[in-house]
């Protein structure tokens, strides 16, 4: 897994403030997060063999993230300590479980890809919040060595066409998909071999040259949607590494993501196989 590691500072609010407005919230919770670290923890929790490549700062938040990764079974020999502070995500959560997030990247801007034992990996999953050129270089290197590249293109950022053409799949949510293409099949016009679109409570859609396959999600009581997309990406990668076809991997990932939203936080909410709905 290649991506960001952030401390999530989470506060519950009755509603999102308008411009210039102050809204009183609940107590701040400090939780391990970041799209890359979240994806790694989610994959490890469902049985994946995972290494995480990222960067944290020499501070208490960095210690929190390293501990969370290791306690989930993620290998951290590729997690470097930067001189910059650990990335922080400022998250507000409304009563319906929806969230708004502002990210201060910090050490994530210092992520670099060292020489890697590519023969040890089956799938490379990348997410953004780290430098795009680092992600592009890693995807190219992985594909050259027979490792399946997957990119969670969130937040949406311009990626080189030759890199998009290597992805199998490109992973986005429905809002990101709408900003990239007019239709779901149109995502393949961007170049990837396949795409998976997460649809929130409706599940996911798998887009291949053969068509679109919808995967429904189980009905759950939503508590907090923070990190659900990362849970999906981690579970998807785990099953792809185990050889599942893309629709089957997406169906499993949908169950993992749905289960994760029934608890608060990102990494603390990620299920093991026995927890799945």
C-alpha positions in Angstrom: 0.0 0.0 0.0 1.3 3.5 -0.9 -0.4 6.5 0.4 -1.0 8.9 3.2 -1.0 8.5 7.0 -2.9 11.1 9.0 -4.1 11.7 12.5 -7.9 12.2 12.3 -9.2 14.9 14.6 -12.9 14.2 14.7 -15.7 16.3 16.1 -19.4 15.6 16.0 -21.5 18.6 15.0 -25.3 19.1 14.7 -24.8 20.6 11.2 -22.0 21.9 9.1 -21.3 25.6 9.7 -22.0 28.1 6.9 -19.3 30.6 5.9 -18.4 32.9 8.8 -20.5 30.8 11.2 -19.4 29.0 14.4 -21.1 25.8 15.4 -20.5 24.1 18.8 -19.5 20.4 18.5 -18.7 17.5 20.8 -15.3 16.5 22.3 -12.5 16.0 19.8 -11.5 12.4 19.2 -8.0 11.7 17.9 -7.9 8.6 15.8 -5.4 7.0 13.3 -6.3 7.7 9.7 -5.1 8.7 6.3 -6.3 7.1 3.0 -3.1 5.0 2.6 -2.9 3.8 6.2 -6.6 3.2 6.4 -6.4 1.0 3.3 -3.5 -0.9 4.7 -5.2 -1.6 8.0 -8.5 -2.6 6.3 -6.6 -5.1 4.1 -4.7 -6.6 7.0 -7.9 -6.9 9.1 -9.5 -9.1 6.5 -6.4 -11.3 6.2 -4.2 -9.5 3.7 -0.4 -9.7 3.8 0.3 -6.0 3.7 3.3 -3.6 3.7 2.7 0.1 4.0 4.8 2.7 2.3 4.3 6.3 3.6 5.7 8.9 6.0 4.9 10.3 9.4 6.4 13.0 11.6 8.6 12.6 14.7 5.6 13.4 17.0 2.9 11.7 19.0 0.6 11.4 16.0 3.3 9.5 14.1 3.6 7.1 17.0 -0.1 6.7 17.1 -0.2 5.7 13.4 2.8 3.4 13.5 1.2 1.6 16.5 -2.2 1.3 14.8 -0.6 -0.2 11.6 1.5 -2.7 13.5 -1.3 -3.8 15.8 -3.4 -4.6 12.7 -0.6 -6.7 11.3 0.7 -4.3 8.7 4.5 -4.3 8.1 6.0 -0.8 8.6 9.6 -1.2 7.4 8.7 1.1 4.5 7.1 3.8 6.8 9.7 6.6 7.0 9.9 9.3 9.7 10.1 12.8 8.2 11.2 16.0 9.8 7.8 17.5 9.0 4.8 17.0 11.3 2.5 14.1 10.8 -0.4 14.8 8.4 -3.7 15.8 10.1 -7.3 15.4 8.9 -9.8 17.7 10.5 -13.1 15.9 10.3 -16.7 17.0 11.2 -19.4 14.4 11.4 -23.1 15.2 11.3 -25.9 13.2 12.9 -26.6 11.3 9.6 -23.0 9.9 9.7 -21.8 12.1 6.8 -18.5 13.8 7.1 -16.5 16.8 5.8 -12.7 16.7 5.8 -9.8 19.2 5.5 -6.4 17.6 5.2 -3.0 19.2 6.2 -0.6 16.8 4.4 2.6 17.4 6.5 4.9 14.5 6.3 2.9 12.9 3.5 4.5 15.4 1.1 7.8 13.7 1.8 6.8 10.2 0.7 9.4 8.6 -1.7 9.5 5.1 -3.2 12.8 3.3 -2.5 14.0 0.2 -4.2 11.4 -2.5 -3.5 11.3 -6.3 -3.6 8.5 -6.2 -6.3 8.6 -10.0 -6.6 7.1 -10.2 -3.1 3.9 -8.3 -4.1 0.9 -9.2 -6.1 -1.0 -5.9 -6.0 0.0 -2.3 -5.5 -2.7 -0.1 -4.1 -2.1 3.6 -4.2 -4.1 6.5 -3.0 -3.5 10.3 -3.1 -2.9 12.9 -0.5 0.7 12.2 -1.4 2.7 13.6 -4.3 1.2 12.5 -7.7 4.5 12.0 -9.3 5.5 9.5 -6.6 2.2 7.6 -7.2 2.8 7.7 -11.0 6.3 6.3 -10.7 5.2 3.5 -8.4 2.4 2.5 -10.7 4.8 2.3 -13.7 7.4 0.4 -11.7 4.8 -2.1 -10.4 3.3 -2.7 -13.9 6.7 -3.3 -15.4 7.4 -6.0 -12.9 4.0 -7.8 -13.2 2.4 -6.3 -10.1 -1.3 -5.4 -10.5 -1.7 -1.6 -10.0 -4.8 -0.2 -8.3 -5.4 3.5 -7.8 -8.0 5.0 -5.5 -8.2 8.4 -7.3 -9.3 10.4 -4.3 -9.1 13.4 -4.2 -9.5 13.6 -8.0 -6.2 14.8 -9.5 -4.8 14.8 -13.0 -2.8 11.6 -13.6 -0.6 10.9 -16.6 -2.5 9.0 -19.4 0.1 6.3 -19.6 -0.4 5.6 -15.8 -4.2 5.6 -16.2 -3.8 2.9 -18.9 -2.0 0.6 -16.5 -4.7 0.6 -13.8 -6.8 -2.5 -13.1 -8.9 -1.1 -11.6 -9.3 2.6 -11.2 -11.4 3.1 -8.0 -13.5 6.2 -7.4 -16.7 7.1 -5.6 -19.8 8.2 -7.5 -19.1 11.9 -7.1 -15.6 11.5 -8.3 -16.8 9.4 -11.2 -19.3 12.1 -12.2 -16.5 14.6 -12.3 -14.4 12.4 -14.5 -16.9 11.0 -17.0 -20.5 11.5 -18.0 -21.4 7.8 -17.6 -19.9 4.8 -15.8 -18.7 3.1 -19.0 -17.1 6.5 -19.9 -14.6 5.9 -17.2 -12.8 3.4 -19.4 -12.4 6.1 -22.0 -9.9 7.7 -19.6 -7.7 4.6 -20.2 -7.9 2.1 -17.3 -8.4 -1.5 -18.0 -11.3 -1.5 -15.5 -13.0 0.7 -12.9 -14.9 0.3 -9.7 -17.3 3.0 -8.5 -18.4 3.0 -4.9 -22.1 4.0 -4.5 -22.5 4.5 -0.8 -25.5 2.6 0.6 -26.3 1.3 -2.9 -23.1 -0.7 -3.0 -20.7 -0.5 -6.0 -20.5 -0.8 -9.8 -17.8 -2.8 -11.6 -17.0 -1.3 -15.0 -15.2 -3.5 -17.6 -15.1 -3.6 -21.4 -17.9 -6.2 -21.1 -20.3 -3.8 -19.3 -21.3 -2.6 -15.9 -22.1 -5.0 -13.0 -23.8 -3.6 -9.9 -23.0 -5.1 -6.5 -25.5 -4.3 -3.8 -24.6 -3.5 -0.2 -26.2 -4.9 2.9 -28.6 -2.6 4.8 -26.9 -1.3 7.9 -27.4 1.5 10.5 -25.0 4.2 9.6 -23.0 5.8 12.4 -19.9 7.3 10.6 -18.9 7.0 7.0 -15.3 8.2 7.6 -12.9 5.9 5.9 -15.5 3.6 4.3 -14.0 4.1 0.8 -10.6 3.2 2.2 -12.0 0.0 3.8 -13.5 -0.9 0.4 -10.1 -0.4 -1.4 -8.2 -2.4 1.2 -10.7 -5.3 1.1 -10.8 -5.2 -2.7 -7.0 -5.4 -3.0 -6.8 -8.3 -0.6 -9.2 -10.4 -2.7 -7.6 -9.4 -5.9 -4.2 -10.5 -4.5 -5.9 -13.8 -3.6 -7.0 -14.3 -7.2 -10.7 -13.3 -7.1 -12.3 -12.0 -10.2 -13.1 -8.2 -10.0 -16.8 -8.5 -9.4 -16.4 -11.1 -6.6 -13.7 -8.9 -5.0 -15.9 -5.9 -5.2 -18.8 -7.8 -3.6 -16.6 -8.7 -0.6 -15.3 -5.2 -0.4 -18.8 -3.8 -0.3 -19.6 -5.9 2.7 -16.5 -4.7 4.5 -17.2 -1.1 3.8 -20.9 -1.4 4.9 -19.8 -3.0 8.2 -17.2 -0.3 8.8 -19.9 2.5 8.8 -21.7 1.0 11.7 -18.9 2.1 14.1 -17.2 5.5 14.6 -13.9 6.4 13.2 -11.9 5.0 10.3 -9.3 2.4 11.3 -11.0 1.5 14.6 -14.2 0.6 12.7 -12.6 -1.8 10.2 -13.9 -5.4 10.6 -12.4 -8.8 10.6 -14.1 -11.6 8.6 -16.1 -12.7 11.6 -17.6 -9.2 11.9 -19.0 -8.9 8.4 -22.6 -8.2 7.7 
